[in-house]
Amino acid sequence: MFKRADKDSIGQIDTLIGRSASIEGDIEFAGGLHIDGHVSGSVRGRAGAPAAISLSEHGVVDGSVEAAHLVLNGTVRGDIYGSERVVLGAKAKVQGNVHYGVIEMALGAEIQGKLVPRSDEEPAAAPSAQVASASVER
């Protein structure tokens, strides 16, 4: 009757980067992205669209990673920005800071950087600062 959603799944995969693929450059996407290959550049979910990233144990990203939901089992050499949820599997290796709303780490996950919790006050303060500076420029 009651089913628990699979916490290690991002849902539907719209884009797949295969194990033998190597991409140089930044990636911006919407929906679900699964990475088995190598990305040299930032991976970012499109603003205003639902975005989730799954990185397999074979996947490597040399750059920052940003999405609402992240499930990581591979290697990230850059900062991670998970606005809602970050799940680090047992084989996850992160060389950078992890910014998160909610985080879950399995035994064996490695982080060489800081864990930075998302503050609910920061997003509310940032837009008002922009509005104030915009009125000054007029």
Backbone hydrogen bonds, N-H to C=O, Kabsch-Sander energy under -0.5 kcal/mol:
donor,donor_aa,acceptor,acceptor_aa,energy
3,K,1,M,-0.5
7,K,5,A,-0.6
9,S,6,D,-1.4
14,D,12,Q,-0.6
14,D,32,G,-2.0
15,T,32,G,-2.2
17,I,34,H,-2.6
18,G,16,L,-0.7
21,A,18,G,-1.6
23,I,38,H,-2.8
25,G,23,I,-0.5
25,G,40,S,-3.0
27,I,42,S,-3.0
29,F,44,R,-1.9
31,G,50,P,-3.1
33,L,52,A,-2.5
34,H,15,T,-2.6
35,I,54,S,-2.9
36,D,17,I,-3.2
36,D,34,H,-0.5
37,G,17,I,-1.1
38,H,21,A,-2.2
39,V,60,V,-2.6
40,S,23,I,-3.4
41,G,39,V,-0.8
41,G,62,D,-0.8
43,V,64,S,-2.7
44,R,27,I,-2.9
45,G,66,E,-2.7
46,R,29,F,-3.8
49,A,46,R,-1.7
52,A,31,G,-2.5
53,I,69,H,-2.4
54,S,33,L,-2.8
55,L,71,V,-2.7
56,S,35,I,-2.4
56,S,54,S,-0.5
59,G,56,S,-1.3
60,V,37,G,-2.3
61,V,75,T,-2.4
62,D,39,V,-3.2
63,G,61,V,-0.9
65,V,79,D,-2.3
66,E,43,V,-2.6
67,A,81,Y,-2.1
68,A,51,A,-0.9
69,H,51,A,-1.5
70,L,85,R,-2.2
71,V,53,I,-2.6
72,L,87,V,-3.1
73,N,55,L,-2.4
75,T,59,G,-2.2
76,V,93,K,-2.7
77,R,61,V,-3.0
78,G,76,V,-0.8
80,I,97,N,-2.9
81,Y,65,V,-2.9
82,G,80,I,-0.5
82,G,99,H,-3.2
83,S,67,A,-1.3
83,S,81,Y,-0.7
84,E,68,A,-1.9
85,R,68,A,-2.3
86,V,102,V,-2.6
87,V,70,L,-2.7
88,L,86,V,-0.5
88,L,104,E,-3.3
89,G,72,L,-3.5
89,G,87,V,-0.6
92,A,89,G,-1.7
93,K,74,G,-2.6
94,V,110,E,-2.5
95,Q,76,V,-2.9
96,G,94,V,-0.6
98,V,114,K,-3.2
99,H,80,I,-3.4
99,H,97,N,-0.6
100,Y,116,V,-2.0
101,G,82,G,-0.8
102,V,84,E,-1.2
104,E,86,V,-2.3
106,A,88,L,-2.6
109,A,106,A,-2.0
110,E,92,A,-2.7
112,Q,94,V,-3.2
113,G,111,I,-0.7
116,V,98,V,-3.4
116,V,114,K,-0.6
118,R,100,Y,-3.4
124,A,120,D,-0.7
125,A,121,E,-1.9
126,A,122,E,-2.2
128,S,124,A,-0.8
129,A,125,A,-1.6
130,Q,126,A,-1.7
131,V,127,P,-2.1
132,A,128,S,-2.1
133,S,129,A,-2.0
134,A,130,Q,-1.9
135,S,131,V,-1.9
136,V,132,A,-1.3
137,E,133,S,-1.4
138,R,134,A,-0.6
